[in-house]
Amino acid sequence: QVQLVESGGGLVQPGGSLRVSCAASGSIFGIGLMAWYRQEPGKQRELVAGITSSGNTNYADSKKGRFTISRDNAKNTVHLQMNSLKPEDTAVYYCHADVRTNAHSSTYFRYWGQGTQVTVSS
């Protein structure tokens, strides 16, 4: 089994910064894409940013220039640095990873963290 545990959410004022992190643990023989998604109440989960194992990144248009995704392959972690936060950034942020759980198989399985609340408010 694989667990993704997020940390670092909380309350921040508009214009402030916050860094959320996610650590993967368990039966891991490789991690492909890692990403952050967000979800507001009553809305669908949407991609915030993704990063491949080689470091290629992509961002939602509304987050470009303010958010930075990074990962540490040796530690199986992914981070999201969020700057110039706006009230509309408020959501539960979920970590996602494609994980290879068998040394003899090339199949990757999708895993999600439990989510961490980010609230931007004065």
Salt bridges, closest charged atoms under 4 A:
GLU40 OE2 - ARG38 NH1 3.25
GLU40 OE1 - LYS43 NZ 3.94
GLU46 OE2 - ARG38 NH1 2.58
ASP61 OD1 - LYS64 NZ 3.18
ASP89 OD1 - LYS63 NZ 2.73
ASP89 OD2 - ARG66 NH1 2.78
ASP98 OD1 - HIS96 NE2 3.19
ASP98 OD1 - ARG110 NE 3.80
